[in-house]
């Protein structure tokens, strides 16, 4: 079985196990009542974390060098699925370097001591911040070297017209890609205009490392939410769906900053801008 097929089946199985527990926890904790009164399900994956969350200081400016740091937040329950916790699992640092005709994002991600990703992503300065080319290395540590080699991915790629050329661990593949090609890191700087991407027909292809390209992605605006701490102004949420994607909420504040990107068992929470 290919690794991508294995991951997809694992996600499907996890969802089946997760949903009943979610409903039980919501019923016993009153979370269902909170949602009916205006609280969005977009915050459920970070429900405990958000109780003490304070948004970072400063704004995003794609014309400046900046580093945006996120906590990686998990969603867990105890054995009886009665108590929810949202532990911090790791950290992502995204350093933006604007050039004359492009923006380069340098990304480092750490999940515990075992899982890491480091890469460079070059995006155009267009409406979408479309991805031009990239390279990254993903690794998952293991006690056995043979297993560790299987869990290591080195990839580079670039856009060539309506095709995308990807070289992964020495093997080259060409994919047709007539839609805009995006990466998560460039999307951080276009979150302020995400409402424009909700228009009918605004589909895109997403590079999601290390699993690969996810076509036919789209956004729709979801319910507005308010955070327990910080700015009381309503915060907009946008739901991303598409092929191979667990439904993902982008939670964007009044300053256009994506404070949270929430998706099932693992989410991001913006904690610093420097």
C-alpha positions as CSV (number, residue, x, y, z in Angstrom):
1,X,0.0,0.0,0.0
2,X,1.3,3.4,-0.9
3,X,2.0,5.8,2.1
4,X,-0.5,8.4,0.8
5,X,-3.3,5.7,0.6
6,X,-2.4,4.5,4.1
7,X,-2.6,8.0,5.5
8,X,-6.0,8.7,3.9
9,X,-7.4,5.4,5.3
10,X,-5.9,6.2,8.7
11,X,-7.6,9.6,8.7
12,X,-10.9,8.1,7.7
13,X,-10.7,5.5,10.5
14,X,-9.7,8.2,13.0
15,X,-12.7,10.3,12.0
16,X,-15.1,7.5,12.6
17,X,-13.6,7.0,16.1
18,X,-13.4,10.7,16.8
19,X,-17.0,11.9,16.0
20,X,-18.9,9.9,18.5
21,X,-16.5,10.9,21.3
22,X,-16.9,14.5,20.2
23,X,-20.6,14.4,20.5
24,X,-20.5,12.7,23.9
25,X,-18.0,15.4,25.2
26,X,-20.1,18.2,23.7
27,X,-23.3,16.9,25.3
28,X,-21.8,16.5,28.8
29,X,-19.8,19.6,28.8
30,X,-22.4,21.9,27.4
31,X,-20.4,22.6,24.3
32,X,-23.4,22.0,22.1
33,X,-25.3,24.8,23.9
34,X,-22.4,27.1,23.4
35,X,-22.4,26.5,19.7
36,X,-26.1,27.1,19.5
37,X,-25.6,30.5,21.2
38,X,-23.0,31.6,18.7
39,X,-19.8,29.8,19.4
40,X,-18.4,28.3,16.2
41,X,-17.2,24.7,15.8
42,X,-14.1,26.2,14.3
43,X,-12.7,26.7,17.8
44,X,-13.5,23.2,19.1
45,X,-10.1,21.7,18.2
46,X,-8.4,24.4,20.4
47,X,-11.2,24.6,23.0
48,X,-9.0,24.5,26.1
49,X,-6.0,26.3,24.6
50,X,-8.1,29.3,23.6
51,X,-9.3,29.9,27.1
52,X,-6.0,31.5,28.0
53,X,-5.0,32.6,24.5
54,X,-3.9,36.2,24.0
55,X,-3.4,37.3,20.3
56,X,0.2,38.4,19.5
57,X,1.2,42.1,19.2
58,X,1.9,43.6,15.8
59,X,0.5,43.2,12.3
60,X,1.5,41.3,9.2
61,X,3.2,43.3,6.4
62,X,4.2,41.2,3.3
63,X,6.6,44.0,2.2
64,X,8.7,43.6,5.4
65,X,10.9,40.8,6.8
66,X,9.0,39.2,9.6
67,X,8.9,35.9,11.5
68,X,5.5,34.5,12.4
69,X,5.5,31.8,15.1
70,X,2.7,29.3,15.8
71,X,2.1,26.7,18.4
72,X,1.0,23.4,17.0
73,X,-2.0,22.4,19.2
74,X,-3.4,18.9,19.5
75,X,-6.9,17.7,20.4
76,X,-7.0,14.7,22.8
77,X,-9.4,12.9,25.1
78,X,-8.9,10.6,28.0
79,X,-9.6,6.8,27.7
80,X,-13.3,7.3,28.5
81,X,-13.6,10.3,26.0
82,X,-15.0,12.4,28.9
83,X,-12.2,15.0,29.3
84,X,-10.8,17.0,26.4
85,X,-7.2,18.4,26.4
86,X,-5.5,20.6,23.8
87,X,-1.7,20.2,24.5
88,X,1.0,22.1,22.6
89,X,2.7,19.5,20.4
90,X,5.3,21.6,18.7
91,X,6.1,24.9,17.0
92,X,6.2,26.4,13.5
93,X,8.4,29.4,12.6
94,X,7.7,31.1,9.2
95,X,10.3,33.7,8.2
96,X,9.3,36.0,5.3
97,X,11.9,37.5,3.0
98,X,10.4,39.9,0.4
99,X,12.4,40.3,-2.8
100,X,11.9,42.6,-5.8
101,X,9.5,40.3,-7.7
102,X,8.8,37.5,-5.2
103,X,8.5,36.5,-1.5
104,X,10.5,33.6,0.0
105,X,9.2,31.9,3.1
106,X,11.6,29.9,5.2
107,X,9.8,27.4,7.3
108,X,10.9,25.2,10.2
109,X,8.5,22.9,12.0
110,X,9.1,20.7,15.0
111,X,6.6,18.2,16.5
112,X,8.2,16.9,19.6
113,X,11.7,15.5,19.1
114,X,10.8,13.1,16.4
115,X,9.1,15.0,13.5
116,X,10.7,17.9,11.7
117,X,10.2,19.8,8.4
118,X,12.4,22.6,7.0
119,X,12.0,24.2,3.6
120,X,12.0,27.3,1.3
121,X,9.0,28.3,-0.6
122,X,9.1,31.1,-3.3
123,X,5.8,32.8,-4.1
124,X,4.8,35.4,-6.6
125,X,3.5,38.8,-5.6
126,X,0.2,38.2,-7.2
127,X,-3.4,38.2,-5.8
128,X,-3.0,34.6,-4.6
129,X,0.7,34.7,-3.6
130,X,1.0,31.8,-6.0
131,X,3.7,29.2,-5.4
132,X,6.6,29.3,-8.0
133,X,9.1,26.8,-6.6
134,X,10.0,25.1,-3.4
135,X,12.2,22.6,-1.6
136,X,11.8,20.9,1.7
137,X,13.0,18.0,3.8
138,X,10.7,16.1,6.1
139,X,11.9,13.5,8.6
140,X,10.4,11.3,11.2
141,X,12.9,9.8,13.6
142,X,12.8,6.1,14.4
143,X,15.0,3.7,16.4
144,X,15.7,1.6,13.3
145,X,17.6,3.3,10.5
146,X,15.7,1.3,7.8
147,X,12.4,2.7,9.1
148,X,13.9,6.2,9.5
149,X,14.9,6.2,5.8
150,X,11.4,5.3,4.8
151,X,10.1,8.3,6.9
152,X,12.4,10.8,5.3
153,X,11.2,12.9,2.3
154,X,13.3,15.3,0.3
155,X,11.3,17.2,-2.3
156,X,11.8,20.1,-4.7
157,X,9.3,21.4,-7.3
158,X,8.4,24.3,-9.5
159,X,5.5,25.6,-11.7
160,X,6.0,25.4,-15.4
161,X,3.1,26.9,-17.3
162,X,0.0,24.8,-16.5
163,X,2.2,21.9,-15.2
164,X,3.9,21.3,-11.9
165,X,7.2,19.3,-11.9
166,X,8.0,17.6,-8.6
167,X,11.1,15.6,-7.7
168,X,10.7,13.5,-4.5
169,X,13.6,11.4,-3.2
170,X,15.1,11.4,-6.7
171,X,11.9,10.4,-8.6
172,X,10.5,13.1,-11.0
173,X,6.7,13.5,-11.8
174,X,4.8,16.0,-13.8
175,X,1.2,17.0,-12.9
176,X,-1.3,19.1,-14.8
177,X,-2.3,22.1,-12.7
178,X,-4.4,24.7,-14.5
179,X,-5.6,26.2,-11.2
180,X,-3.6,28.6,-9.0
181,X,-0.9,26.7,-7.0
182,X,-0.7,27.8,-3.4
183,X,1.2,26.8,-0.2
184,X,0.0,27.3,3.4
185,X,2.8,29.8,4.1
186,X,1.9,32.2,1.3
187,X,-1.7,32.0,2.4
188,X,-0.8,33.6,5.8
189,X,-0.2,36.9,3.9
190,X,-3.4,36.6,1.9
191,X,-5.8,35.8,4.8
192,X,-6.9,39.4,5.0
193,X,-8.5,39.0,1.5
194,X,-9.8,35.5,2.0
195,X,-13.4,36.6,1.5
196,X,-12.5,37.2,-2.2
197,X,-11.4,33.6,-2.6
198,X,-14.9,32.4,-1.6
199,X,-16.3,33.4,-4.9
200,X,-17.8,30.6,-7.0
201,X,-15.2,29.1,-9.3
202,X,-12.2,30.2,-7.1
203,X,-10.6,26.8,-6.8
204,X,-6.9,26.3,-6.2
205,X,-4.4,23.5,-5.8
206,X,-2.5,23.3,-2.4
207,X,0.9,22.0,-1.8
208,X,0.7,20.2,1.6
209,X,4.0,18.9,2.7
210,X,5.0,16.1,2.9
211,X,1.9,14.4,1.4
212,X,1.9,16.4,-1.9
213,X,-0.6,18.3,-4.1
214,X,-4.3,18.6,-3.1
215,X,-6.4,19.8,-6.0
216,X,-9.9,21.4,-6.1
217,X,-9.5,23.3,-2.9
218,X,-12.0,26.0,-2.1
219,X,-13.1,28.4,0.6
220,X,-16.5,29.5,2.0
221,X,-17.1,31.9,4.8
222,X,-18.3,30.4,8.0
223,X,-19.7,31.8,11.2
224,X,-18.1,34.7,13.0
225,X,-16.7,34.1,16.5
226,X,-15.4,36.0,19.5
227,X,-12.3,35.0,21.5
228,X,-12.4,34.8,25.4
229,X,-9.3,37.1,25.5
230,X,-8.2,40.1,23.5
231,X,-10.1,42.0,20.9
232,X,-13.8,41.7,21.3
233,X,-14.5,42.5,17.6
234,X,-16.0,39.5,15.7
235,X,-13.5,37.3,14.0
236,X,-14.2,35.8,10.6
237,X,-13.8,32.1,9.9
238,X,-13.3,30.5,6.5
239,X,-13.7,26.8,5.8
240,X,-11.3,25.2,3.4
241,X,-12.4,21.9,1.8
242,X,-11.2,19.9,-1.2
243,X,-9.7,16.6,-2.3
244,X,-7.6,14.9,0.3
245,X,-8.2,17.7,2.9
246,X,-9.7,17.3,6.3
247,X,-12.1,20.4,6.6
248,X,-9.9,23.2,7.9
249,X,-11.0,26.5,9.4
250,X,-8.9,29.7,9.0
251,X,-9.8,32.1,11.8
252,X,-8.9,35.6,10.8
253,X,-9.1,38.7,13.1
254,X,-10.1,42.2,12.2
255,X,-6.5,43.0,11.3
256,X,-6.3,40.2,8.7
257,X,-4.2,37.9,10.8
258,X,-4.9,34.2,10.7
259,X,-4.8,33.6,14.5
260,X,-5.8,30.0,14.2
261,X,-5.8,27.3,11.5
262,X,-7.9,24.5,13.0
263,X,-8.3,21.0,11.6
264,X,-9.4,17.9,13.6
265,X,-6.6,16.6,15.7
266,X,-3.9,19.2,14.9
267,X,-4.2,23.0,14.6
268,X,-2.0,26.1,14.6
269,X,-2.2,29.1,16.9
270,X,-0.4,32.3,16.1
271,X,1.7,33.3,19.1
272,X,4.3,35.8,18.0
273,X,5.1,38.3,15.1
274,X,8.6,39.7,15.1
